[in-house]
Amino acid sequence: MTKLDLVLARIKQLPLQQQEVIASEIEFMLDHEAGDHSLTAEQEAELARRLADPDRQYVPHEEVGKHFEKKYGR
């Protein structure tokens, strides 16, 4: 029996709702793992331009956290 078989057997023993959550997580990982995640030349140029801007502004970490909590919940 492979490690995958053992893990799947454990997952199948969980309540259906937990199985669905785990299946969704695995599916998300599979969907987003494939492909090239490199920046295009255009994106690299834009990033370099923004990093070179001496007047660039930063958003405090706390504000970013509040934004995502408001948008997606905790």
Buried (B, 14 or more C-beta within 10 A) or exposed (E): EEEEEEEEEEEEEEEEEEEEEBEEEEEEEEEEEEEEEEEEEEEEEEEEEEEEEEEEEEEEEEEEEEEEEEEEEE
